[in-house]
Amino acid sequence: MEKNIARRIKVTIAGELYTLLSDESEDQVQSAADEVDILMGDIARRSGIIDTRKVAVLAALQCVSQKRMVEKKLLSSIDTLIDSI
């Protein structure tokens, strides 16, 4: 079984260049970076906050909140499926 080799991938988020080390494809990493960039831009525009660090914290909180909602729905779906068996 071949192991993925981590490589350096450059992305730009909120106007800042980051070099990331990842074993995911460059397209996957760039897609994630694009999503974060869009989210941060939306938050900055809606809130009027110009401090990138504060915007990044709000984006991280939103991502974790969404992740928890998805996990809760998934667990509920699994429970429903198990109950139907």
N, C-alpha and C positions, 0 to 999 in steps of 0.2 A: 504494500500500500504506500503510495507516494505522499509525502508530507508537503503541504503548501509552504513555500518559502516566503518569509516576510520581506517586503521591499518598501522603499521610501516612496511616498506619494505626496506631491505638493498640491494643496488646495488653498483657495482663498475664501475666507469667511469674514463678513463685515469689514472688508477692505484690508484685512490682515492675511499675510501669507503664512501658512503652516505646513511643516513637513511632518507627515505621519508615517509611522511604521505599521504596516498591515499585511496580513496574508490574504486579505480579500482582494478581489479584482479592482483595478483602478476605476472602472466604471461604477462599481458598488460604492467605493469610498467617495468618489466625486458626487454621486447622487445623494449620499447622506450629507455631504458638505453643502450641496446646493439647497437641500431641505432646511438645514440649520440656518443658512444665510437668509433664506426667504423668511423663515420664522422670526429671526432676529430683526430683520427689516420691518416686518409687520408690527412687532412689539414696539420697536422704536418709534414708528410713525403714530401708532395708536396712543402710546403713553406720553410721547414728547420727551422721553428720556434720551439723553445723548451719550451718557456714560456707557461704553461698550460692555464693561464688566457687569454693570447692573442689568443691562439687557440680556447678557448671556445667562445670568442667574435666573431671570424670569423665564427665559427659553428653556433652561434645564428643568425648572419646576413644572412648566407646562408639559414637557416631554415625559417626565416621571408620572405626572397625573394621568396623562393619556395611556401610558403603559399599564398603570394600575387598573384603569377602567377596562382595558382590553383583557388583562389577566382575569379580572373578576367575571367578565362575560364568558371567557373561555372556560373557566372552572364551572360556571353555572351550566354551560352547554354540555360539558362532560358529565356533570351530575345528572342532568336530564336524560342524557343518552344511557348512562348506567342504569338509571331507574326504569328505563323502557325495556331493558333487556330481561 
